Amino acid sequence: MAHDKEKTEISGKINLNSKFWKTFLIILAALLTFIGPTYMVYALNSILEIDYVASIASGFVLFIIGLVLIWYLVKRKIIT
């Protein structure tokens, strides 16, 4: 009974022991940190013709999300 309970609790979370999830989260953090404030701002402003301030704000938000993800990975000792 306790084994089934552990299985259901783990199934809802990302398994950070998996090499796939570690690699995926590191690549996602790098993309959000570096591509978010540069290429996404360009794409939103030039290609989709969204207001400059809105595109800069969205790039800043993506940058912050990337930094928070990097901080989380360092805290969990995924990135050393």
C-alpha positions in Angstrom: 0.0 0.0 0.0 2.8 2.4 0.9 4.6 1.5 -2.3 1.6 2.5 -4.4 1.4 5.8 -2.6 5.1 6.6 -3.4 4.5 5.7 -7.0 1.6 8.1 -7.4 3.5 10.9 -5.7 6.6 10.5 -7.9 4.6 10.2 -11.2 3.4 13.8 -10.9 6.9 15.2 -10.6 9.9 15.4 -13.0 12.5 12.8 -12.2 15.7 14.9 -11.8 17.8 11.7 -11.6 17.1 11.0 -15.3 19.8 12.2 -17.7 17.1 13.2 -20.2 15.4 15.7 -17.8 18.8 17.0 -16.6 19.9 17.7 -20.1 16.5 19.1 -21.1 16.3 21.5 -18.2 19.9 22.8 -18.7 19.3 23.4 -22.4 15.9 25.1 -21.6 17.6 27.3 -19.1 20.3 28.3 -21.5 17.8 29.0 -24.3 15.5 31.1 -22.0 18.5 33.0 -20.6 20.2 33.8 -23.9 17.6 33.6 -26.7 14.7 35.0 -24.7 16.1 38.6 -24.4 17.6 38.7 -27.9 15.9 36.7 -30.7 12.5 36.7 -29.0 12.5 40.4 -28.7 13.5 40.7 -32.3 10.8 38.3 -33.5 8.1 39.9 -31.5 9.1 43.4 -32.5 10.0 43.0 -36.2 8.2 39.9 -37.4 5.0 40.0 -35.4 5.0 43.8 -35.1 4.2 43.9 -31.4 4.9 47.1 -29.5 8.6 47.6 -28.7 8.0 48.0 -24.9 5.9 44.8 -24.8 8.6 42.9 -26.7 11.3 44.1 -24.3 9.1 43.3 -21.3 8.5 39.8 -22.6 12.2 39.3 -23.3 13.0 40.4 -19.7 10.4 38.0 -18.3 12.0 35.1 -20.3 15.4 36.1 -19.0 14.2 36.1 -15.4 12.6 32.7 -15.9 15.9 31.4 -17.3 17.8 32.7 -14.4 15.4 31.2 -11.9 15.6 27.9 -13.6 19.4 28.1 -13.5 19.3 29.0 -9.8 16.9 26.0 -9.2 19.3 23.6 -11.0 22.3 24.9 -9.1 20.4 24.6 -5.8 19.4 21.0 -6.6 23.1 20.3 -7.5 22.2 19.4 -11.1 24.7 22.1 -12.3 27.9 22.2 -10.3 
